[in-house]
Amino acid sequence: MKSKISKLAHNCKALICFITLIVVSGCQGSGENAFLELTTMEIEDPVRHYYPILQGLEQNIVIKVTNTGENPLKLFKVLPSCGCTIAEFTTHAIAPGNEGFIELKYNSNKNIGKVGVYTTIIANTDKHSHTTYFDIHVVPDALYTKDYEELYHIEQEKKGGLQEMVEGKTNERGYIVDSTEVRKYM
């Protein structure tokens, strides 16, 4: 009986040690940069305001990232906040003092108006994540945009034109009863 209790206590101690090991290793940082020394980086122009573009065009944005620390810089993930933006970035380690690049390709096909996109950069830095932002106005192409007069005429045609608006649809017109004529037949 004593050996069973002793065995159970030993298993519980082993389980507690295993759980503690998992918790402690999880607190040391993400698995991505757990083996890399931390460094610092500088982002050139992290906030940008672009000139307007026509809907359907793409805007290519190149962001320069400089390793300002003493250890190699590794960009792990670049995550734009919008599905309309695709990110490509330097995947190899950037030596101290050297530069890497992030290229964002923004597609304005499904947007009109002011669009703002935040991009989160995850790297082996003291801050762990950095954010850049750009905004751009997407305007519709004037060749495909109808002016107010054209829109008015289209709307009138949908409603049947001016005459139909006054008299009603021909197949739904009512009738008028002339009380003077009715009396003649009575």
Beta strands, then each sheet from edge to edge (+ up, - down):
strand 1: 41-43
strand 2: 47-49
strand 3: 53-54
strand 4: 58-67
strand 5: 75-80
strand 6: 85-89
strand 7: 99-107
strand 8: 113-123
strand 9: 129-139
sheet 1: 1+ 4- 7+ 6-
sheet 2: 2+ 9+ 3+
sheet 3: 2+ 9+ 8- 5+
end
